[in-house]
């Protein structure tokens, strides 16, 4: 009975994850071109950040990147 709610929440989460990762890419790519090399690489940062405490290999160093991460 709650399947539609669960699917909607999952869809919203995916959209926010993609949007946040895209914003993070544009905020951090110039400062860290090797770390945030592409939007899919930055999407990996988003998944790791949301599901764990992060590996420590990717983290924002610019003020804009820290705002996006927060």
Secondary structure, 3 states (H helix, E strand, C coil): CCHHHHHHHHHHHHHHHHHHHHHHHHHHCCCCCCCCCCHHHHHHHHHHHHHCCCCCCCCCCCHHHHHHHC
